Amino acid sequence: MSLHCYPLAIITEILQSSAPLVSKWKGVYLREGITGLNLGYAGPKPLLSPGQKSQVLAWLKEKNYWNLNELACYLLAQAVWYQTAV
């Protein structure tokens, strides 16, 4: 947007972000191009092992419908502990 002459105030409003953050990423883009905008964040470590994940997915595929409370009970019965980030 900056390259199309949008004012910084408009860009920050559209992106609901701060001017320093927009300026930072504009600089990254100007130095490194589009590849510089790739996030280096790989996400959190998986909470389920590959085996646990396969087991849960197989159980879900057996169902005609999905119910979150039923899934929570199943996970507790299988001793799979899930904790969301706070």
C-alpha positions, 0 to 999 in steps of 0.5 A: 500500500505504501508503494501505491502512495497510501499515507501511513495513517491509512495503512495502520488503520486498514491493518489495525496495526501501529506505525512502527510495525508497518514501517518495520515490515516496509523496510524488510520488504524493501531490503529483502523483497517478498521472501523477507515477509515470510514468517520465521514462526514455526508455531507451537510444539504439537501437543499430541504425539503422532500416534495419539494424533492418529488414534484421535483422528481414527476415533473421530472418523468413526463418528457420524457427528462431532461433539466437543464434550464427547471429544474431551471425555475421550481424550481424558479417558485416553490420558491425552492432556490438552492445554491451550496457551493462556 
